[in-house]
């Protein structure tokens, strides 16, 4: 009978070991009025919708976009590092 059947399946994500994470900088208290760079390299498959979504969800952020469709990430200049409040680094290939 169908009620007597028991199905077992494996989680496709697998088992991962817990890791400790440490912030590189303090969390911003707000994003409003902040200057945030999006540095994207690789294939634009997911990065184009990501850029649109971030701009739509956070309209009060001054977004600066740096893109390259190679595997080498674009680095921020010294001046950009001094003036920006945050960086979103996206790598896809």
Rosetta constraint file for C-alpha pairs under 8 A:
AtomPair CA 1 CA 5 HARMONIC 7.14 0.50
AtomPair CA 10 CA 14 HARMONIC 7.76 0.50
AtomPair CA 30 CA 34 HARMONIC 7.92 0.50
AtomPair CA 31 CA 58 HARMONIC 7.65 0.50
AtomPair CA 31 CA 60 HARMONIC 7.52 0.50
AtomPair CA 31 CA 61 HARMONIC 6.20 0.50
AtomPair CA 32 CA 58 HARMONIC 7.70 0.50
AtomPair CA 32 CA 60 HARMONIC 5.02 0.50
AtomPair CA 32 CA 61 HARMONIC 5.40 0.50
AtomPair CA 33 CA 60 HARMONIC 5.68 0.50
AtomPair CA 33 CA 61 HARMONIC 5.17 0.50
AtomPair CA 33 CA 62 HARMONIC 6.41 0.50
AtomPair CA 34 CA 60 HARMONIC 7.86 0.50
AtomPair CA 34 CA 61 HARMONIC 5.32 0.50
AtomPair CA 34 CA 62 HARMONIC 5.95 0.50
AtomPair CA 34 CA 84 HARMONIC 7.65 0.50
AtomPair CA 34 CA 85 HARMONIC 6.00 0.50
AtomPair CA 34 CA 86 HARMONIC 7.98 0.50
AtomPair CA 35 CA 61 HARMONIC 6.23 0.50
AtomPair CA 35 CA 62 HARMONIC 4.67 0.50
AtomPair CA 35 CA 63 HARMONIC 6.00 0.50
AtomPair CA 35 CA 64 HARMONIC 7.20 0.50
AtomPair CA 35 CA 83 HARMONIC 7.69 0.50
AtomPair CA 35 CA 84 HARMONIC 5.13 0.50
AtomPair CA 35 CA 85 HARMONIC 5.39 0.50
AtomPair CA 35 CA 86 HARMONIC 6.89 0.50
AtomPair CA 36 CA 61 HARMONIC 7.02 0.50
AtomPair CA 36 CA 62 HARMONIC 6.28 0.50
AtomPair CA 36 CA 63 HARMONIC 5.19 0.50
AtomPair CA 36 CA 64 HARMONIC 6.14 0.50
AtomPair CA 36 CA 84 HARMONIC 5.89 0.50
AtomPair CA 36 CA 85 HARMONIC 5.74 0.50
AtomPair CA 36 CA 86 HARMONIC 4.79 0.50
AtomPair CA 36 CA 87 HARMONIC 5.54 0.50
AtomPair CA 36 CA 88 HARMONIC 7.42 0.50
AtomPair CA 37 CA 63 HARMONIC 5.88 0.50
AtomPair CA 37 CA 64 HARMONIC 4.58 0.50
AtomPair CA 37 CA 65 HARMONIC 5.74 0.50
AtomPair CA 37 CA 66 HARMONIC 7.28 0.50
AtomPair CA 37 CA 84 HARMONIC 7.01 0.50
AtomPair CA 37 CA 86 HARMONIC 6.45 0.50
AtomPair CA 37 CA 87 HARMONIC 4.79 0.50
AtomPair CA 37 CA 88 HARMONIC 6.18 0.50
AtomPair CA 38 CA 51 HARMONIC 7.77 0.50
AtomPair CA 38 CA 63 HARMONIC 7.20 0.50
AtomPair CA 38 CA 64 HARMONIC 6.17 0.50
AtomPair CA 38 CA 65 HARMONIC 4.89 0.50
AtomPair CA 38 CA 66 HARMONIC 6.10 0.50
AtomPair CA 38 CA 87 HARMONIC 5.91 0.50
AtomPair CA 38 CA 88 HARMONIC 4.74 0.50
AtomPair CA 38 CA 89 HARMONIC 6.03 0.50
AtomPair CA 38 CA 90 HARMONIC 7.41 0.50
AtomPair CA 39 CA 65 HARMONIC 6.14 0.50
AtomPair CA 39 CA 66 HARMONIC 4.72 0.50
AtomPair CA 39 CA 67 HARMONIC 5.92 0.50
AtomPair CA 39 CA 73 HARMONIC 7.22 0.50
AtomPair CA 39 CA 74 HARMONIC 6.28 0.50
AtomPair CA 39 CA 75 HARMONIC 7.73 0.50
AtomPair CA 39 CA 87 HARMONIC 7.25 0.50
AtomPair CA 39 CA 88 HARMONIC 6.19 0.50
AtomPair CA 39 CA 89 HARMONIC 4.91 0.50
AtomPair CA 39 CA 90 HARMONIC 6.13 0.50
AtomPair CA 40 CA 47 HARMONIC 7.01 0.50
AtomPair CA 40 CA 65 HARMONIC 7.85 0.50
AtomPair CA 40 CA 66 HARMONIC 6.21 0.50
AtomPair CA 40 CA 67 HARMONIC 4.80 0.50
AtomPair CA 40 CA 68 HARMONIC 6.38 0.50
AtomPair CA 40 CA 69 HARMONIC 7.94 0.50
AtomPair CA 40 CA 73 HARMONIC 6.82 0.50
AtomPair CA 40 CA 74 HARMONIC 7.30 0.50
AtomPair CA 40 CA 89 HARMONIC 6.05 0.50
AtomPair CA 40 CA 90 HARMONIC 4.68 0.50
AtomPair CA 40 CA 91 HARMONIC 5.99 0.50
AtomPair CA 41 CA 67 HARMONIC 5.84 0.50
AtomPair CA 41 CA 68 HARMONIC 4.83 0.50
AtomPair CA 41 CA 69 HARMONIC 5.22 0.50
AtomPair CA 41 CA 70 HARMONIC 5.87 0.50
AtomPair CA 41 CA 71 HARMONIC 5.85 0.50
AtomPair CA 41 CA 72 HARMONIC 6.52 0.50
AtomPair CA 41 CA 73 HARMONIC 5.33 0.50
AtomPair CA 41 CA 74 HARMONIC 7.12 0.50
AtomPair CA 41 CA 90 HARMONIC 6.42 0.50
AtomPair CA 41 CA 91 HARMONIC 5.18 0.50
AtomPair CA 41 CA 92 HARMONIC 6.53 0.50
AtomPair CA 42 CA 68 HARMONIC 6.72 0.50
AtomPair CA 42 CA 69 HARMONIC 4.55 0.50
AtomPair CA 42 CA 70 HARMONIC 5.06 0.50
AtomPair CA 42 CA 71 HARMONIC 5.07 0.50
AtomPair CA 42 CA 72 HARMONIC 7.77 0.50
AtomPair CA 42 CA 91 HARMONIC 5.84 0.50
AtomPair CA 42 CA 92 HARMONIC 4.80 0.50
AtomPair CA 42 CA 93 HARMONIC 4.90 0.50
AtomPair CA 43 CA 47 HARMONIC 7.82 0.50
AtomPair CA 43 CA 69 HARMONIC 5.87 0.50
AtomPair CA 43 CA 70 HARMONIC 7.75 0.50
AtomPair CA 43 CA 92 HARMONIC 5.50 0.50
AtomPair CA 43 CA 93 HARMONIC 5.00 0.50
AtomPair CA 44 CA 48 HARMONIC 5.79 0.50
AtomPair CA 44 CA 69 HARMONIC 7.20 0.50
AtomPair CA 44 CA 92 HARMONIC 7.39 0.50
AtomPair CA 45 CA 49 HARMONIC 7.83 0.50
AtomPair CA 45 CA 92 HARMONIC 7.94 0.50
AtomPair CA 46 CA 50 HARMONIC 6.17 0.50
AtomPair CA 46 CA 92 HARMONIC 7.74 0.50
AtomPair CA 47 CA 51 HARMONIC 6.02 0.50
AtomPair CA 47 CA 90 HARMONIC 7.16 0.50
AtomPair CA 47 CA 92 HARMONIC 7.85 0.50
AtomPair CA 48 CA 52 HARMONIC 6.39 0.50
AtomPair CA 49 CA 53 HARMONIC 5.99 0.50
AtomPair CA 50 CA 54 HARMONIC 6.10 0.50
AtomPair CA 51 CA 55 HARMONIC 6.23 0.50
AtomPair CA 52 CA 56 HARMONIC 6.10 0.50
AtomPair CA 53 CA 57 HARMONIC 5.97 0.50
AtomPair CA 54 CA 58 HARMONIC 5.79 0.50
AtomPair CA 55 CA 59 HARMONIC 5.48 0.50
AtomPair CA 55 CA 61 HARMONIC 7.67 0.50
AtomPair CA 55 CA 63 HARMONIC 7.34 0.50
AtomPair CA 66 CA 74 HARMONIC 6.85 0.50
AtomPair CA 67 CA 74 HARMONIC 7.11 0.50
AtomPair CA 68 CA 72 HARMONIC 7.76 0.50
AtomPair CA 68 CA 73 HARMONIC 7.34 0.50
AtomPair CA 68 CA 74 HARMONIC 6.99 0.50
AtomPair CA 71 CA 91 HARMONIC 7.63 0.50
AtomPair CA 71 CA 93 HARMONIC 7.28 0.50
AtomPair CA 73 CA 91 HARMONIC 7.34 0.50
AtomPair CA 76 CA 80 HARMONIC 5.64 0.50
AtomPair CA 76 CA 81 HARMONIC 6.02 0.50
AtomPair CA 77 CA 81 HARMONIC 6.19 0.50
AtomPair CA 78 CA 82 HARMONIC 6.32 0.50
AtomPair CA 79 CA 83 HARMONIC 6.33 0.50
AtomPair CA 80 CA 84 HARMONIC 5.86 0.50
